[in-house]
């Protein structure tokens, strides 16, 4: 994945265990840890030129997300 590190968070998996650590659901756990991409759904940026840097499949959602760099937005990158 090409996304910037501050936009990627680890997804918490319980592995079938409750808050005390005991197994409550059998046959869970030991799977691949998926990353969670922070997506800006507010999109309050108008009349600004942006450049799409990457379009990739999100492992958590059933859609594609794109990394957009807005030139007039003090150099911040957003995912839409």
C-alpha positions as CSV (number, residue, x, y, z in Angstrom):
1,X,0.0,0.0,0.0
2,X,1.2,3.4,-0.9
3,X,-0.8,5.3,1.7
4,X,0.9,7.7,4.1
5,X,1.6,6.2,7.6
6,X,-0.6,8.7,9.5
7,X,-3.6,7.6,7.5
8,X,-3.2,3.8,8.4
9,X,-4.3,2.4,11.7
10,X,-4.3,-1.1,13.0
11,X,-7.7,-2.8,13.3
12,X,-8.4,-4.2,16.8
13,X,-9.2,-7.9,16.7
14,X,-10.5,-9.6,19.8
15,X,-9.7,-13.1,18.6
16,X,-12.8,-14.5,20.3
17,X,-11.7,-13.3,23.7
18,X,-13.5,-10.9,26.1
19,X,-12.1,-8.1,28.2
20,X,-10.7,-10.6,30.8
21,X,-8.9,-12.6,28.1
22,X,-11.0,-15.7,28.3
23,X,-12.1,-17.5,25.1
24,X,-15.8,-16.8,24.6
25,X,-16.1,-17.8,20.9
26,X,-14.4,-20.9,19.7
27,X,-12.4,-21.2,16.5
28,X,-11.5,-17.6,16.2
29,X,-8.1,-15.9,16.1
30,X,-4.7,-16.4,14.4
31,X,-5.7,-14.6,11.2
32,X,-4.0,-11.9,9.2
33,X,-4.1,-8.5,10.9
34,X,-5.8,-6.0,8.6
35,X,-5.1,-2.3,8.4
36,X,-7.8,0.3,8.7
37,X,-7.6,3.4,6.4
38,X,-8.8,6.7,7.8
39,X,-11.2,8.2,5.2
40,X,-12.3,11.8,5.3
41,X,-16.1,11.6,4.5
42,X,-16.7,15.3,5.2
43,X,-15.2,16.7,1.9
44,X,-15.6,20.4,2.8
45,X,-12.9,21.5,0.4
46,X,-14.4,23.6,-2.5
47,X,-12.7,25.4,-5.3
48,X,-9.3,23.8,-4.7
49,X,-7.1,22.0,-7.1
50,X,-6.2,18.5,-6.1
51,X,-4.1,15.7,-7.5
52,X,-5.0,12.0,-7.2
53,X,-1.8,10.2,-6.1
54,X,-3.1,6.6,-5.7
55,X,-6.3,4.5,-6.0
56,X,-6.3,1.3,-4.1
57,X,-8.6,-1.3,-2.7
58,X,-9.5,-0.9,1.0
59,X,-9.2,-4.3,2.8
60,X,-11.9,-3.4,5.3
61,X,-14.5,-1.8,2.9
62,X,-15.9,-3.1,-0.3
63,X,-14.8,0.0,-2.3
64,X,-11.8,1.6,-3.7
65,X,-10.3,4.7,-1.9
66,X,-8.0,7.3,-3.4
67,X,-5.3,9.4,-1.9
68,X,-5.7,13.1,-2.9
69,X,-3.2,15.8,-2.4
70,X,-4.7,19.3,-2.2
71,X,-2.3,22.0,-3.3
72,X,-4.0,24.9,-1.5
73,X,-4.6,23.0,1.8
74,X,-1.2,23.6,3.5
75,X,0.2,20.3,2.2
76,X,-2.2,17.9,3.9
77,X,-3.2,14.6,2.2
78,X,-6.7,13.2,2.4
79,X,-8.3,10.0,1.4
80,X,-11.7,10.0,-0.4
